[in-house]
Amino acid sequence: MNELKVTGLIAEREVIRYTPAGLPIVNAVLQHSSQQIEAGIARQTEFEIAAVAAGEISGRFSAAPLGGTYEFSGFLARRSRNSKSLVFHIIDFRAAPATQHLDTGA
């Protein structure tokens, strides 16, 4: 199974564009920061991940405020057929609960 759920903020986002087949698509960078427990030890985790929203969700994603914190769900795939780098394909997202605080180090 290839399913990923990430809580993070929209750090960067390109304008909506259309593929030659007419599919709307938006490229972005998501930022995550949290504390995880690994082998009984607290570990601070921070990363940025390339993301893409395609199809119907692209319009809603494009309208979401930059810097807004959301719960994203989707899957990972190669950026292109011959690429080794991964991109997070966003299938759905919703505003993160107000009680959840995302530490961005700012």
SVG drawing of the C-alpha trace seen along z (x, -y; Angstrom):
<svg xmlns="http://www.w3.org/2000/svg" viewBox="-13 -33 30 35">
<polyline fill="none" stroke="black" stroke-width="0.4" points="0.0,0.0 1.3,-3.5 -0.6,-5.9 0.9,-9.0 -0.7,-11.3 1.2,-14.5 0.3,-17.5 2.1,-20.5 1.9,-24.0 1.9,-25.1 5.3,-26.8 5.4,-27.4 2.9,-27.0 3.0,-27.7 0.0,-29.0 -2.4,-26.5 -1.5,-25.2 -3.0,-22.7 -1.5,-19.6 -1.8,-19.0 -4.8,-16.8 -6.4,-19.8 -5.9,-18.4 -5.4,-21.2 -2.3,-20.8 -0.6,-22.8 3.0,-22.1 3.9,-23.1 6.3,-22.5 4.9,-21.4 6.7,-21.9 6.4,-19.7 7.8,-19.9 6.9,-17.7 8.3,-15.6 8.2,-11.8 9.1,-9.0 11.7,-6.6 13.1,-3.7 11.7,-5.4 13.5,-8.7 11.9,-12.0 13.2,-13.1 12.5,-16.4 11.6,-15.9 11.5,-18.6 11.3,-18.3 10.1,-19.8 8.4,-17.7 7.6,-18.4 3.8,-18.0 1.3,-18.1 -2.4,-18.5 -4.1,-17.4 -7.6,-17.3 -10.6,-18.5 -8.7,-19.1 -6.2,-21.5 -8.7,-24.4 -9.3,-24.1 -5.6,-23.6 -4.8,-26.6 -7.2,-28.8 -5.9,-27.6 -3.8,-30.3 -0.1,-30.0 1.3,-29.2 -2.0,-27.5 -1.6,-24.2 -3.5,-21.3 -3.8,-17.5 -2.8,-16.1 -3.5,-12.6 -2.1,-11.1 0.6,-8.9 4.3,-9.0 5.4,-8.6 8.5,-9.4 8.7,-12.9 9.0,-11.4 9.5,-7.9 13.4,-8.1 13.7,-10.2 14.8,-9.0 13.2,-11.9 9.7,-11.5 6.7,-13.8 3.7,-13.7 0.5,-13.5 -2.2,-15.1 -5.6,-13.4 -7.3,-15.3 -6.6,-17.8 -8.4,-19.6 -7.6,-22.3 -5.6,-20.9 -7.5,-21.1 -7.0,-24.4 -5.6,-22.5 -2.8,-21.1 0.3,-23.4 2.9,-23.0 6.3,-24.3 8.0,-25.9 11.0,-27.2 10.0,-30.8"/>
</svg>
